[in-house]
Amino acid sequence: MELAINLAEHTSRIYIEREARLHLADYLNLNCKVMIITDKGVPEQYHREILEQCENGYLYVAEQGEGTKSLAVYERIVERLLELDFSRKDLIIALGGGVIGDLSGFVAGTFKRGMRFASVPTTTLSQIDSSIGGKAAVNMGEVKNVIGTFYHPEAVIIDLDTLKTLPKRRYHNGLVEAVKAGL
């Protein structure tokens, strides 16, 4: 299934398909440098599956949790992009939940004034909400999302099979959020 969100600056496409993570080239131009930003909570199998599809792919694995949305982690990722000579034409892929999506979108939206960005959300809540909203931010101290921007991905690739690896509680929490948003 393909959906489109028409924005002033571009169209953000949403693809929903089982095993979509296994053939990203159907949705994205991967003929560039690709930085996959993920965390330790995402199964390593997904890291490998996506990295193997990128001829010039790199992986940044952060700690899991809200503490990852920090200026310190942002700075480490930007330093790595500079070391690897990334340009605006290269691609950031967020692979994970809402924290990774927020952080990755903020990196993509601010590195060299904006570069290509795509999201492969792996949690119920990120597939339903955070990956398509365009909100990208980092925290500062105890203040959540205080430094941010709106930066929509060119593509959101939703692979429903990734939900199979979630603990039931996290899966159900995401569904409850969807109901809440619908109300």
Summary of the structure (lengths in Angstrom):
residues: 183
radius of gyration: 15.1
end to end distance: 24.5
largest distance: 46.4
contacts: 616
relative contact order: 0.19
helix: 40%
strand: 31%
